[in-house]
Structures are given as structure tokens and as C-alpha cells.
């Protein structure tokens, strides 16, 4: 009679390794046991299941049809167990924190400042995970996430760090070319660079009260960092997030030809689970981000007063 109980775990592991390597000897080496011990575990499993799992042909170990089917079913289970264990150990490791953040925000804002956190907290290991989704990245293997949105998520503590406004930027080359940008009407002779869709430029033109036949043209990029690079290389004029453009503007690689900016109601937030706010590996990083934002002042949290703000 076939048992309805689950097979012994040791026997299952011996089978998974033997089936993967098609060798009891190699399986024994991986499991740090003898070949006889592996053979014994395989025999126990076959008796438990009432099925033959292996056969030998010309001194080669092969899986039976039932063995092959069983192996394909359980190998992912063992892989999942291994990954779950690794995540648990990483999560519980003292001084280790996993931060999920949009790639562009990481490149332009977080990474250049991360050395300051490392100096203050040399015992904390920061792991950066890039993900461009807006507000569903605080998964089980993530301690802190940077969200983009309205600021209210169930079960989440979220602090606003960046108020977003969109500003036109271009390479200095476009200000000296034959068709140089001198005012807003000059955009009719320029290529517009679009981030993800054409909606931002459409909103910007609507806010300044000008109709344009250029809005439905120009390349669309799926990533903000690519839009910035295209603008830096003089491929057109881009409408980009203030915080992402600031390093390039400060370095002189990009210029702001017009002071008219489009203010968004949404912004960037640093988020963690409300029941983990005071955890030793989370609090120092969160506090450092908030302090950094505060110290760097209004040019990060709010649109600069020198700009002509327009609600998006």
C-alpha cells in the first residue's frame, strides 16, 4: 500500500541531488555522505512511493519516467526553499539593509550621497535594488523603499523627501546653434524628448497657453536616465524631474532655457512598514535620508522660487 505521508526530507534531498547530477557518487560528495548512504535514502524513497525512480543502463544512471516527472516537480521546491532561507538570513543579518529605489533616483540622488552614510554607519551594509514601479516594491525582502505618489499607503510610514516639478532642459549646444533656443516659440524648431509618454510636454504646453505641432513628435524613452543623456548629447530638449536634472545642471552639462516649470502634486517618499519603523537596521538609514534632505534645503523639497510655477 502506498503511504499518504510525505516522504522523509533526507530521502527527498538525496533524490533531488542524485537526479540533478545523475550520479550517486557525485550526490554523495555534494551531501558530504557516503555513496551507500545515498543509495539507502533512494531505496527508502522508492519504498515509500512504491515506484522505481532510477535505472541503470550501460553503467549509466538514468531516471525512470516516473523519476523524471517527480524530479521536475520537486526541483523548484528545493530552489524556492534555498532562496527563502537566503532571504531570511540576509534580512536577519545585523547591519544589513535592502533599499528598493527607482533607478534614475538612485543614480542621480542616492548613490552620489551614499558614501556619507557609509562614513556615519560603517557597520551597516546597504544593498540597493533598482525597481521603477511606483508603490508596490516594499516586498518581504526589502526593508526600505522609495515610493512615488500621493503619500498615503495602508500599513506604510511614508515621509516626503522630494516635491517634483518638471523643467525644460537642454545642452548648451542648443543655445549656440543656428536654430538656437531664444524663447518658447523657438521650441517649434527643436526636437522634443519624451519620458515614457508625450503627456508631460502636452501638459507643459497647455499650462503656458501655447499650442504646438511638435508635441506629437520626438523620441520616447522608457527611462528618465536615457532622456537626460539624450538631452546632454544635444539630441533635443527634455522636460525632466528637477532632482534628476540638478546634478547635470550644476555640472554645466544641461541648461534651463525657460523658468516656467510644471509642478506635480505627487512626489518621492521614503517608505517602510509601520511596524518596523524603529528596527535597528532601518531607523539609521531612514533618519539619514530625512536629515540629508533637510540639510540640503528647499532646492530639493520645493520648487525654487525663481521659477515660474505652473500646476500640472
N, C-alpha and C positions, 0 to 999 in steps of 0.2 A: 504493500500500500504506500502511495506517495505521501510524504509528510506535507502538512499545510503550514508548518512553521517555517520561518525564514531560515535560510542556510547559515551556518556559522560564519562570522565575518572573516576569520583567518582563512577559511577554505575559499571564500569568495575572492579574497585578495590574492591568494595563491593562483586561483584560476585566471583572474584578470591579467596578472603579470605573465603567466605562462602562455596565455592566449595571445598577448601582445608580442611576446618575444619568440613564440613557437619553440620553446626550449625549456625543459625543466631545470637544466644546469644553469642557464643564464638567469632564470627566475630565482633559483636558489641564491645566486650571487647578489642579485638586487635586494632580496629579502633578508640576506645575512643568515640563512639557514642551510641545512644540507639538502642535497637532491632528494634523499629519501624522505625528508620531512615534507617537501613539496609534493612528491608523489602520494604520500599519505593523505595530505589535505585534499588533493584532487579526487582520490578514491572516496574519501568521506563525502565530498560534494556530490559525486556521481551516485553514491548510495542514497544520499538524502533526496536527490531529484528523481532517482530511478531512470536515469538517462546516461548514455555514453557521451562524453564531451570531447574526447581526444581519440585519435587512432594513429598508428604508425604505418608508414608506407615507405619502403626502401630506406629504412633507418631515419626517416624524416618525420617529425611530429606534426600532425595536421589536426585541424578542428573538424569534428563531425558537423553535419548540417545543423543539428540542434546546438552544438557548441558554438558555432559561428553566430547563430541568431542570438544566443544568450550573451555572448561577448559584446555584440553590437549594442545590446540593451543596457548592459551594466557599466560599460567603459565611461560613458558620460556621467554616470552617477558618481564614480570614483573621482573623476576630474572635478565635478562640482564640489565634492567633499573637500578635496585638496584646496580649491580656490576659496571656499568658505573658511577653512582653517587659516589660510594665509591672511585673509581679510581680518579675521578676528584677532590674530596675533599682531598684525600691523596696527589695528585700532587700539589694542590694549597696550601697545608698546609705550613706555614712558618717553615723553618728549617728542612724539611723532604726531604730526597733524596733516591731514589731507585737505587741501583747499581746491574747490572747483570754481573756475572763473572763465569768462569769455576770453578767447584767445587774444583778441585785439586789446582788451583792457589789461590783460596780463603783460603783453609785450610793451605797451605804451605807458602803463602806470605802475603796476605792481612790481614787475621784475626789476626795473631800474632802482627801486627803493628797497628791495628785499635784503640787500647787504646790511642796511641799517638795523633791520630786525635781527639778523643773524649776529650782529655785534652785541645787541642788547640781550639776546637769548641764545647763546651758543649751544645750550643743551637741548634746544628744540629743533627737530628736523622737520622742515616744511616740504611737503610733496605737492606739486602743482599739477592739477588735472584740468586740461582745457576742454570746455564744452560750451557751445554757443547757444544752447537752449536758454530761455529766459528765467523760468522759475520752477523747474522740476528736477534740479540737479542735486538736491540735498538727499542723496541716496544713502543706504546703510554704510557704504564705505567712504563717505565724505563727512568731515567734521564741520567745515565752514564753506558756504557758497556765496558767490556774488550774484545777486538777482537784479534783473532789470524789470521795472514795472511800477506799480502803484503804491507799494509799500505795505500791503495787508495780505498776509498769508496765514491760514489756520495753523496753529501749533508752532509758529515760527517767530523768533525775535529778529526784527529787521531794522537796521539803522541806516538812514540815508547818508551816503558819502559824496555823491556827485549829482547835482542838478544838471540835466542835459540841455544844451542848446546847440543848434546846428548852424554852422557858419560857412560861408563860401571861402575856399582856399585855392591857391594855385601856385605854380612855380614862379619864381622871379622872372624866368624866361618869357612868360606870357605878358609881362608888363613892358617889355622892350621890343617885342616882335612887331612886324609891320601892321598886324591887326591887334595891337596892344589893347588891353582892357583899361578903359579910362572912366567908364561909368556903367550903370546897369544895362543900358542899351547895347553896350559893347558885347554883352553875352550872346547876342544874336550871331556873332561871328565866331563863337567859341564852341568847342565840344563839351557837353555836359557829361560828367562821370557820375554814375548812379550806384548807390549802395543797396543791393538786394532787389530794389524795385525803383520805379520812377516817381513814387508817391511823394518823397521828400521835396524834390525840386518843384513838383506841382504845387505843394502846399506853400513853399517859399515864394513862388511867383504870385500865387493868389494873395499872399499876405502883403506883398509890395504893390499890389494892384496893377500888375502888368501882364498882358497876355504874350505868350511866346510860342513860336512854332518849333522851338528847339527841344522842348521838354520831352517829346516822344521819341527823341533820338539820342544816340550816345551809348557807349558800352555799359552793361550792367555787371557788377561784380558781386560775388556771393559772400565776400568777406571784407570788412572795413579796412583791414591792413592792406589789401590789394588796391582799394580805392586810393588810399594815401600814397602808395607807391606810384600809382599811375599819375597822380597829381604832381608828385615830386619830380617825375621824369617829363613833365611838360605835356602830358597827353590830353589835358583838358582841365576844367575847373570842377572841383568837387564840393559837395555840401556835406560836411563831416562833423562828428561829435567834438565838442570843444576840448574835452580832456584827452582824446586820442590825438588831436591835431597839435596840442600845445607843445610837446617836445620838438616837433618838426618846425613849428613857428619860431620857438626860442632859438633853434639852431640856424634859422635863416633859410631852411630848405623849402619852406612854404610861406606865403604872404596872404594876408586877409585884404582883398581889394575893396570890400564894402563892409560897413559897420552894421548892416542890417542882418540880424540873426533871428533864428526861429526857435523860440523857447518851447520845450516839451513839458507836459505835466508829469510824465514818468521820469525816473532817474535810476541810478545804480544804488544798490543796497548791499550791505554785508549782513548775511543771514546765518543763523544757527537755530537748532531746535530749542524751544523754550525750557525744556528740562535738562539741557546740557550747558546752559549759559555760563555757569560757574566752574565747569570742569577745568582741571589744571592745564590741560593741553590746548584748550580752546580760548580761555579768557585772555592770556597774554597776547595772542595774535590779534584777536578782535580789538582789544584795548589799544594796541599799537596802531592798527589801521585808523581807528577813530581819532587818536592823538595826532597822527600824521596829517590827516585831513584838516583837523583844527589848526595845526601849526602852519600849514601851507596857505590857509586863509581863503578869502572869498573868491579867488580866481578858480578854485576847484568847486566849492559848494554852490556858488551863484554866478550867473552871467555877469560879466564885468559891466560896470555902469557906463563905460564909454561906448558900449554897443547900443544900437537902436533895436530894442527887443520887440519881437512880434510873437504873439501866441500861436502855437500850432494847433 
